[in-house]
Amino acid sequence: MSKDQYSLETNENNLVFEFFSEGPKGKILKIIEYQHIGGRFYNLAFGDSINMNKDFDDFIRTDNKDTDKVLSTVASTLYIFFEHYQGTIVIAEGSTHSRTRLYRRYLTAFLELIESEFNLLGELNGETERFRKGIDYKFFLISQKV
């Protein structure tokens, strides 16, 4: 990911993060939330704040011309999350198929860096496998290497 990132704020349990995207559309509050879905699994969700509160919409297309910086900021929260929730697995899936493809492109572009610190799997036809470039995965599973 880009080394350029936005400043983050987090809550006391390091499950909710906030930052402001800045671009032609102005300052937009973004919310990242790690949602416990059972066992060792957490869903990584993020989107634009609704009315500047903790509710967010993950279908909005902001187009604030800072996608690299936004996704780099989201990725940076994985380090903080895994520091506090070791042994967990994060599931990441776009709210739409095109967003999942966008995430795949970024994962592919930074695969060497990602795989140096994380295990990255993709779900394909009901099976999980080690992430491979060019595969149209439904979602991704990320865990910290130990």
N, C-alpha and C positions, 0 to 999 in steps of 0.2 A: 504494500500500500504506500501511498504517498507519505513522506515524512511530515508533511504539513498537516496539522491536526488542529481542531478547535479545542479550547479549554473545556473541561468537563466538571460537572458537579455530580455528586452521588449521594444516595441516602445512607443511613447508618448501617444497613445490612448489605450494601454494595450490590443491590439487585436492580436499582433504577438509576439511570444516568440522564443528565440533561446537558444540552449545549445549544448554542445559537448558530444556525447557518446564516452566512452573510453573503449577499449577492444582489443582483439587479432587482429581485423581488423584495428586498429589505432584510431585516433580521427575523428569522423564523425559528421558534423554539422547537427543538427536536427532542424526543423522548426515546430512550432505549430501556427496555425492560426484560429481565431474565425471569421467565415465568416457570415456576416448578410444575411439572406435569406428571410427576410420579417417579418413585425410585431415585435413580441418579440422573434423571433427564430434566433438562431445562430448555424451554423454547426461547430463542432470541427474537424479540419483537421490537420494531422501532418504526416511528413515523412522526408526523407533525403534530404538535400539541393542538388541542382544540380549546380555543378561548384562553390560552396561556395557563392551563391547569394540567393536571397529571393524566388526563384522558388524551389519547392520541388516535390519529387516523393513519393507518398504514396503506391506504389506497390513494391518498393524495399524491399527485405528481407536481412537486414544487418547481422544478427546473430553475434553481437558483444559480446555475452555472458553477457549482462547487461539488459535483458528485465525487471526485477523487478525495477531496478533503473530508466530506461527510462519511464516506465508506471507510476511510483511514481512521477517523475518529471512532466509528462503531467498532472496527476491528481492535482498536486499542483497549476497549473495555474488556475484551477477552482476557487480557493479562491480569487485570484487576479482579475480574470474576473468578478466574481459576486460582488466584492467590488465596481467596477466601473460601472457595468451594472445590477443593481438590478431590479428584476421583469422580467428578461429574462429567456428563456428556451434554453438549449444547447442540440443539437442533436448529438449523437455520433454513428457512424456506421463504421465498418471496411471496407477497400477498397476491401476486399474479405470475403467470408463466413467464412473462417478459422480464419481470424483476428477478425471478430465479435465474434466468439466463444472464442478466446483468451481473449478479453475484458470481455466477460460474465464470464469467469472463475475468472478473477481478481475482478470483481464486486461482485461475489458470495463470494470469500474469504474474502473480506473486507466489506461485506454488513452491519454488525452492525455499524461499524464506519461511513460508507457512510450515512446510514439512520439516524444517529444522527444529521447530519448537512444538508443533501440534500434530496429532493424528487427524487426518482428514479422510472421511468416507463419503460416498454418495449413495443414494437409494435409487435403484434401477429395477423396475419390474418386480417389486416386492422383496428384493435382495439388497443387502448393503455390500459395497466393495470399496477397496482403496480408490480414492479419487483418481480419475484418468482424464486427461485433456480431451476435449471434443465430445464428451458424453452428455446427453441431455438428462441430467438427474432431476428427480422430483424434489429432493431436499438434501441437505448436507448434515453430517454429524462431525462435531469437532470435540476433541479431548486433548488434554495436555499430555505431552510426553513425560514419562517419569524416569 
